[in-house]
Amino acid sequence: MNLHAIKSIYFFEMARMWRTLMQSIISPVLSTSLYFIVFGSAIGSRFEEVDGVSYGAFIVPGLIMLSLLTQSISNASFGIYFPRFVGTIYEVLSAPVSYFEIALAYVGAAASKSIILGLVTLVTAELFVPVRIEHPFWMLFFLVLTSFTFSLFGFIIGIWADSFEKLQIIPLLIITPLTFLGGSFYSISMLPPFWQNVALLNPVVYLISGFRWSFYGVADVHIGVSVALILVVLAICTGIVAWMFRTGYRLKN
């Protein structure tokens, strides 16, 4: 394995985060803070507790997951699309670096940015509400695995997209709505039975449920189902990325 090449691409991508700190970290954290203020104060005053957890604390895992999903996809998709746009991707493809090493570097950098953002958001949440983490190992497990999985998904979007507009289509029209409807601000047990069944068709429900369980020990679905789903999505995304590199889909033409 060419560790020097992986480190070069990885640190180049990470350096971009520090150059655009306002966009990469500060802006998402400020947006999440507004959710805490608006939802925690306006709606939280009408709910004393949800599943034995104060409403302000209850929405913390959902808000972290919202940031995690959107930023993982955004970081990874832009990270691979921009080299394609300016043509520097051909220098990477012609270098003695395997496809696995290229994907690992780009996806690893995007996931690292998302993990940092998730941890910063968690610390910020402590300023607004008391947060407890009952299962810290599983919290980190979901944080890391979700970041890598959706960074892979974003990597796929970055290769598929042929314009900057297409980079935003799936995150804005699919991922963000699914996250808002996935129990970020409520428990699906609060819904009527019919809509509970509909909500279970949303894969983001399982991610948020598992992540919230790691905090408070409460979940809408079994933790094993949440883990299985994220592993299945990870395997599917890995297979698609491998196919894209093997066929040269939108990379060699």
C-alpha positions as CSV (number, residue, x, y, z in Angstrom):
1,M,0.0,0.0,0.0
2,N,1.3,3.4,-1.0
3,L,1.0,5.2,2.4
4,H,2.9,8.3,1.1
5,A,0.3,8.8,-1.6
6,I,-2.6,8.3,0.8
7,K,-1.2,10.8,3.2
8,S,-0.5,13.3,0.5
9,I,-4.1,13.3,-0.8
10,Y,-5.5,13.1,2.7
11,F,-3.6,16.0,4.1
12,F,-4.2,18.1,1.0
13,E,-8.0,17.6,1.5
14,M,-7.8,18.3,5.2
15,A,-5.8,21.5,4.5
16,R,-8.8,22.7,2.5
17,M,-11.0,22.4,5.6
18,W,-8.7,24.7,7.6
19,R,-8.6,27.2,4.7
20,T,-12.4,27.3,4.6
21,L,-13.0,27.0,8.4
22,M,-16.1,29.3,8.3
23,Q,-17.8,27.1,5.7
24,S,-16.6,23.8,6.9
25,I,-17.1,24.0,10.7
26,I,-18.4,27.3,12.0
27,S,-21.4,27.7,9.7
28,P,-22.8,24.2,10.3
29,V,-22.3,24.6,14.0
30,L,-24.1,27.9,14.0
31,S,-26.9,26.5,12.0
32,T,-27.2,23.6,14.5
33,S,-27.2,26.0,17.4
34,L,-30.1,27.8,15.9
35,Y,-32.0,24.5,15.9
36,F,-31.3,24.1,19.6
37,I,-32.5,27.6,20.3
38,V,-35.7,27.5,18.1
39,F,-36.8,23.9,18.7
40,G,-35.4,23.5,22.2
41,S,-37.1,26.7,23.4
42,A,-40.2,27.0,21.3
43,I,-41.2,23.4,21.0
44,G,-39.3,22.1,24.1
45,S,-41.4,24.3,26.3
46,R,-44.5,22.4,25.2
47,F,-42.9,18.9,25.8
48,E,-41.6,18.0,29.2
49,E,-40.0,14.7,28.2
50,V,-39.9,12.3,25.3
51,D,-39.2,8.7,26.3
52,G,-38.0,10.0,29.7
53,V,-35.5,12.4,28.2
54,S,-36.0,16.2,28.1
55,Y,-36.9,17.4,24.7
56,G,-33.8,19.6,24.3
57,A,-31.5,16.7,25.0
58,F,-33.7,14.3,23.0
59,I,-33.1,16.2,19.7
60,V,-29.3,16.3,20.2
61,P,-28.5,13.0,18.4
62,G,-30.9,13.8,15.6
63,L,-29.2,17.2,15.0
64,I,-25.7,15.7,15.1
65,M,-26.9,13.1,12.6
66,L,-28.4,15.8,10.4
67,S,-25.0,17.6,10.2
68,L,-23.2,14.3,9.8
69,L,-25.1,13.1,6.8
70,T,-25.2,16.4,4.9
71,Q,-21.6,17.4,5.6
72,S,-20.2,13.9,4.8
73,I,-21.9,13.9,1.4
74,S,-21.0,17.5,0.7
75,N,-17.3,17.1,1.7
76,A,-16.8,13.9,-0.3
77,S,-18.7,14.9,-3.4
78,F,-17.0,18.2,-3.7
79,G,-13.6,16.7,-2.9
80,I,-13.7,14.3,-5.9
81,Y,-15.8,16.5,-8.3
82,F,-13.5,19.6,-8.2
83,P,-10.4,17.6,-9.4
84,R,-12.6,16.3,-12.2
85,F,-13.8,19.8,-13.0
86,V,-10.3,21.3,-13.2
87,G,-8.7,18.2,-14.8
88,T,-6.2,17.4,-12.0
89,I,-7.9,14.0,-11.4
90,Y,-6.0,12.6,-14.4
91,E,-2.7,13.3,-12.7
92,V,-3.9,11.3,-9.7
93,L,-5.2,8.5,-12.0
94,S,-2.0,8.3,-13.9
95,A,0.2,8.2,-10.7
96,P,1.3,4.8,-9.2
97,V,-1.6,4.9,-6.8
98,S,-4.3,2.2,-6.7
99,Y,-8.0,3.0,-7.0
100,F,-8.4,1.7,-3.4
101,E,-5.8,4.1,-2.1
102,I,-7.4,7.1,-4.0
103,A,-10.8,6.3,-2.6
104,L,-9.5,5.7,0.9
105,A,-7.7,9.1,0.9
106,Y,-10.6,11.1,-0.4
107,V,-13.2,9.3,1.7
108,G,-11.0,9.3,4.8
109,A,-10.5,13.0,4.6
110,A,-14.3,13.7,4.1
111,A,-15.1,11.4,7.0
112,S,-12.5,13.0,9.2
113,K,-14.0,16.4,8.6
114,S,-17.5,15.1,9.4
115,I,-16.3,13.4,12.6
116,I,-14.7,16.6,13.8
117,L,-17.9,18.5,13.0
118,G,-19.9,15.9,14.9
119,L,-17.7,16.2,18.0
120,V,-17.7,20.0,17.8
121,T,-21.5,19.9,17.5
122,L,-21.8,17.6,20.5
123,V,-19.6,20.0,22.6
124,T,-21.8,22.9,21.5
125,A,-24.9,21.1,22.5
126,E,-23.6,20.9,26.1
127,L,-23.8,24.7,26.2
128,F,-27.6,24.5,25.7
129,V,-28.8,21.2,27.3
130,P,-27.4,18.5,29.6
131,V,-26.3,15.6,27.4
132,R,-25.4,12.2,28.7
133,I,-23.9,9.3,26.8
134,E,-24.8,5.9,28.2
135,H,-22.9,3.9,25.5
136,P,-19.8,5.9,24.4
137,F,-18.4,3.0,22.4
138,W,-21.5,2.7,20.3
139,M,-21.8,6.5,20.0
140,L,-18.3,6.6,18.4
141,F,-19.1,3.5,16.4
142,F,-22.2,5.2,14.8
143,L,-20.3,8.5,14.4
144,V,-17.4,7.0,12.6
145,L,-19.3,4.4,10.5
146,T,-22.0,6.8,9.4
147,S,-19.3,9.4,8.4
148,F,-17.4,6.8,6.3
149,T,-20.6,5.4,4.8
150,F,-22.1,8.6,3.7
151,S,-18.7,10.0,2.6
152,L,-18.6,7.0,0.3
153,F,-22.1,7.9,-0.9
154,G,-21.0,11.5,-1.5
155,F,-17.9,10.2,-3.3
156,I,-20.3,8.4,-5.7
157,I,-22.3,11.5,-6.2
158,G,-19.1,13.5,-6.9
159,I,-18.2,11.0,-9.7
160,W,-21.7,10.8,-11.1
161,A,-22.3,14.6,-11.2
162,D,-21.3,16.5,-14.3
163,S,-22.2,20.0,-12.9
164,F,-22.2,21.8,-9.6
165,E,-26.0,21.8,-9.6
166,K,-26.1,18.1,-9.6
167,L,-23.9,18.0,-6.5
168,Q,-26.8,19.5,-4.6
169,I,-29.7,17.6,-6.0
170,I,-29.5,14.4,-3.9
171,P,-28.4,16.1,-0.6
172,L,-31.1,18.8,-0.8
173,L,-34.0,16.9,-2.3
174,I,-33.5,13.5,-0.8
175,I,-31.1,13.3,2.2
176,T,-32.2,16.4,4.1
177,P,-36.0,15.7,3.8
178,L,-35.4,12.0,4.9
179,T,-33.4,13.3,7.9
180,F,-36.1,15.7,9.0
181,L,-38.7,13.0,8.5
182,G,-36.5,10.4,10.2
183,G,-37.1,11.3,13.8
184,S,-34.6,14.0,14.3
185,F,-37.0,16.1,16.3
186,Y,-39.5,13.5,17.5
187,S,-39.9,9.8,18.3
188,I,-41.8,7.9,15.6
189,S,-43.8,6.3,18.4
190,M,-45.5,9.7,18.6
191,L,-47.0,9.1,15.2
192,P,-50.3,7.3,14.3
193,P,-49.8,3.6,13.6
194,F,-50.1,4.0,9.8
195,W,-47.4,6.7,9.7
196,Q,-45.2,4.7,12.0
197,N,-45.1,2.0,9.4
198,V,-44.4,4.5,6.7
199,A,-41.6,6.0,8.7
200,L,-39.9,2.6,9.0
201,L,-39.4,2.7,5.2
202,N,-37.0,5.6,5.8
203,P,-33.5,4.3,6.3
204,V,-32.5,7.4,8.2
205,V,-34.9,6.4,11.0
206,Y,-32.6,3.5,11.8
207,L,-29.5,5.6,11.9
208,I,-31.0,8.2,14.2
209,S,-32.6,5.6,16.4
210,G,-29.3,3.7,16.9
211,F,-27.4,6.9,17.5
212,R,-30.0,8.1,20.0
213,W,-29.9,4.8,21.8
214,S,-26.1,5.2,22.3
215,F,-26.9,8.5,24.2
216,Y,-30.0,7.6,26.2
217,G,-30.7,3.9,25.9
218,V,-34.0,4.6,24.1
219,A,-34.7,3.7,20.4
220,D,-37.5,3.4,18.0
221,V,-36.0,0.2,16.4
222,H,-33.7,-2.5,17.7
223,I,-30.1,-1.5,17.8
224,G,-29.1,-4.6,15.9
225,V,-31.3,-3.6,13.0
226,S,-29.6,-0.1,13.0
227,V,-26.1,-1.6,12.9
228,A,-27.1,-4.1,10.2
229,L,-28.6,-1.4,8.0
230,I,-25.5,0.9,8.1
231,L,-23.2,-2.1,7.3
232,V,-25.4,-3.0,4.3
233,V,-25.4,0.6,3.0
234,L,-21.6,0.7,3.5
235,A,-21.2,-2.6,1.5
236,I,-23.4,-1.3,-1.3
237,C,-21.5,2.0,-1.5
238,T,-18.2,0.2,-1.5
239,G,-19.3,-2.0,-4.3
240,I,-20.5,0.9,-6.4
241,V,-17.2,2.8,-5.9
242,A,-15.3,-0.3,-6.9
243,W,-17.4,-0.6,-10.1
244,M,-16.9,3.0,-11.0
245,F,-13.1,2.8,-10.8
246,R,-13.0,-0.6,-12.5
247,T,-15.0,0.7,-15.5
248,G,-13.7,4.2,-15.4
249,Y,-17.2,5.6,-15.2
250,R,-17.0,9.4,-15.8
251,L,-13.3,9.3,-14.8
252,K,-11.6,8.4,-18.0
253,N,-13.8,10.4,-20.4
